[in-house]
Amino acid sequence: MTRGRLALVGLLIALALWVFAYKAGPKMPDFEVYWRAAARAAQAEPLYRESDGHFVFKYLPAFAVLAIPIGFLPLLASKFVWFFGSIALLVALVRMAVTLPVERRKPLRWLVIVTVVSLLKFYGHELVLGQVNILFAVIATGAFLAMKARREVTAGALFVLAIVIKPYAVLFVPWLIARRQLPSIASACAGLAVVLLLPATIYGWNGNIDLHREWWRTVTETTAPNLSIYDNVSVAGMFYRWVGPGELSARLAYGSGLVLLGVAALVFLLRRGIAFPEGVEGALLLTLMPLLSPQGWDYVFLIATPAIVYLANYLDLLPRPMRVLTVIAVSVIAFVVFDLVGRTAYYTFMRLSFISLCFFVVIAALTTLRLRNIA
């Protein structure tokens, strides 16, 4: 390694230490939720408590069981490990994502720069919150790469792990079934059984059933109040803010969700003749998740990393109108930042769900790649 690279690495490490000491370390509220749940699981204590308020644990019971090791460390030490582990995972995510396209049409450095710049604000927000979306994206992208290498059992197991990390990854299950690859289907089914039974090793059979009931109650009862929050990017939140609460916004959200799922189905049906169709299909499903989940927050869009890689790689093959629209949408995603546009403009942008509309363009561009039989 040259002196220049050593100096750059040293500078980045110093910057990360500064960010942790003065920005992330004193915060990371979402990580505190995981740490607290892990400590509770180790003692077979209830996981879902109304007294936790906004920071109630909303993940599957198996998540808390698997997270038990992080609860053994003091909170600050756990935050330190999680923060720098997340940075390492972020590097891994970008490196994995750029290997997804079968044909690399653009220089590696270009793909990395475009992807990081496009989603940098989401990566930063994720690190400050101490969230698990980077880990989730790494696992999902690893599953896509396992499919590319024809390691179907590994792919199925990784998708189950993704569901433990983020339950809306259950969206991958119909896709796995539609692919009709028995090894990945069998692996996923076996893995899901293990995930559902795992908490019973600590809480007992009846306790495990009660935990899953409490999980479902917590998720369903805490959804509606979140729809009005400006950084909820789901279609449910979008229509809630556009037309107000009620039956009309609910119908519009359900209808939009069905349309988005229909787009995913169309992309799947047009896979014939594509060398590695799972790349675009997986990238599309990841991009859909924050829009379809009522708990979709803006920073969750970082899981669209593979989608941005595909668009950066194949941009010149899109029709000119779609190419221009894609560049505009991704530029808006990247550069409409609170510190650049100001409080009023930023809150208006988010409240009107323009960020979601930009990702509709990303979805349309991915679909166009498939319609043109490119990827």
Buried (B, 14 or more C-beta within 10 A) or exposed (E): EEEEEEEEEEEEEEEBBEBBEEBBBEBBEBBBBBBBBBBBBBEEBEBBBEEBEEEBBBBBBBBBBBBBEBBEBEBEEBBBEBBBEBBEBBEBBBEBBBBBBEEBBBEEEBBBEBBBBBBBBBBBBBBBBBBBBBBBBBBBBBBBBBBBEEBBBBBBBBBBBBBBBBBBBBBBBBBBEEBEBEBBBEBBBBBBEEBBEBBBEBBEEEBBBBBBEBBEEBBEEBBEEBBEEBBBBBBBBBBBBEBEEEEEBBEBBEEBBEEBBEBBEEBBEBBEEBEBBBBBBBBBBBBBBBBBBBBBBBBBBBBBBBBBBBBBBBBEEBEEEBBEBBBEBBEBBBEBBEEEBEEEEBBEBBBBBBBBEBBBBBBBBBBBBBEBEBB
